[in-house]
Amino acid sequence: MQNLNNVCLSGTLLTDAAVVQQEDGQAEARFKLRYNYKKPNGDGEYVKATYDYPVMSQSKYILTVAQRGGLKKGAKVTVEGIVGQVYTNRNGERVPTEVVEARSIDVVKPAKNGEDAQEQKVAAPAPELADNDLGPGEAIYDGEE
């Protein structure tokens, strides 16, 4: 049976991707993705709303793009993965937090930060680094923000 826990989100990066080392030695990319949508306000009108998703990934492709500076704050991206749960320590308590465990990412529109805009053009890693079915440029994006 195929995994029904599959998400595809398009949004804007709220933070630069940070690559951190786990206790077990695995590298992991972490960033936040803002998803914009409209919701009813109770008066029959729709108002703009946002939801911020914490995203993490151990995908070799995503780690390579993050390390090369391709995942900067303000970039428009599409992320495919699954929804998972991690436990964070808040005031001495273990609190469950929902995260998106990204398997692939497509940078739809790089961030524009003046001089940094030239550095946003990141070469795709070699095919052997892409450890998922979707390669660069193959994620679905409907063009709406």
C-alpha positions in Angstrom: 0.0 0.0 0.0 1.3 3.4 -0.9 2.1 6.0 1.9 -0.9 8.3 2.2 1.1 10.8 4.3 2.4 12.9 1.4 2.4 16.7 1.1 3.4 19.2 -1.6 3.7 22.8 -0.4 4.5 26.0 -2.3 5.6 29.0 -0.3 8.3 31.5 0.7 11.3 30.7 2.9 11.2 32.7 6.1 14.8 31.8 7.0 18.0 30.8 5.3 18.5 27.1 5.4 20.8 26.0 8.2 22.7 22.8 8.0 23.2 21.2 11.4 24.9 18.0 12.6 22.7 15.6 14.5 23.9 13.7 17.6 24.2 10.6 15.4 26.4 12.4 13.0 23.8 12.9 10.2 23.6 16.3 8.6 20.2 17.9 8.4 18.9 21.1 6.6 16.4 23.2 8.5 14.3 26.1 7.5 10.8 27.6 7.7 8.3 27.8 4.9 5.4 30.3 4.8 2.3 29.1 3.0 -0.3 31.9 2.0 -3.9 31.0 1.6 -7.4 32.6 2.0 -10.0 31.7 4.6 -13.5 32.8 5.3 -13.8 35.5 8.0 -17.4 34.7 9.0 -19.0 37.6 7.0 -18.9 35.7 3.7 -15.6 37.3 2.7 -12.2 35.7 2.4 -9.2 37.2 4.0 -5.5 36.4 3.6 -3.9 34.1 6.1 -0.6 32.4 6.5 0.8 29.2 8.1 4.4 28.7 8.9 5.8 25.2 8.5 9.1 24.1 10.1 10.9 22.0 7.4 13.8 19.5 7.9 15.6 17.3 5.5 18.4 14.7 5.3 18.1 14.5 1.5 21.5 14.7 -0.1 20.1 16.9 -2.8 18.5 19.4 -0.4 21.6 19.4 1.8 23.8 20.2 -1.2 21.6 23.0 -2.4 21.5 24.5 1.1 25.3 24.2 1.5 25.8 26.0 -1.8 23.6 28.9 -0.7 20.5 28.1 -2.8 18.0 28.2 0.0 17.9 31.9 1.1 15.2 33.8 3.0 12.6 35.1 0.5 13.1 32.4 -2.1 9.9 30.8 -3.5 10.0 27.1 -3.3 7.9 23.9 -3.7 8.6 21.2 -1.1 7.5 17.6 -1.4 7.7 15.3 1.6 5.8 13.9 4.6 4.4 15.4 7.8 6.2 14.1 10.8 6.6 14.9 14.5 9.6 15.8 16.6 9.9 16.6 20.3 11.3 19.9 21.3 12.3 21.0 24.8 10.3 24.0 26.0 10.8 25.1 29.6 12.0 21.6 30.6 9.0 19.8 28.9 9.0 17.6 25.9 6.5 19.1 23.5 5.5 17.4 20.2 6.0 19.7 17.1 4.7 19.0 13.6 7.4 19.3 10.9 7.6 18.6 7.1 10.3 16.1 6.4 11.2 17.2 2.9 12.2 14.7 0.2 12.6 17.1 -2.7 12.6 20.8 -3.3 12.3 23.0 -6.3 13.5 26.6 -6.1 10.8 28.3 -8.2 12.1 31.9 -7.7 15.4 32.7 -6.0 15.5 35.3 -3.2 16.5 38.8 -4.3 18.9 40.4 -1.9 20.8 43.0 -3.9 24.3 41.6 -4.4 23.2 38.2 -3.1 20.9 37.7 -6.1 23.8 36.7 -8.3 24.9 34.1 -5.8 21.4 32.5 -5.8 22.1 30.8 -9.2 23.1 27.4 -7.8 24.2 24.6 -10.0 22.2 21.4 -9.5 24.2 18.6 -7.8 25.3 15.6 -9.7 22.5 13.0 -10.4 23.9 10.6 -7.8 23.2 13.2 -5.1 19.5 13.3 -5.9 18.1 10.6 -3.6 14.4 10.9 -4.5 12.1 10.5 -7.5 11.8 14.2 -8.2 14.8 16.0 -9.6 15.5 19.7 -9.9 12.7 21.4 -11.9 10.3 18.4 -11.7 8.1 19.5 -8.8 4.6 20.6 -9.6 4.0 24.3 -9.2 0.7 26.0 -10.3 2.2 29.6 -10.3 -0.1 30.9 -7.5 1.4 32.5 -4.5 
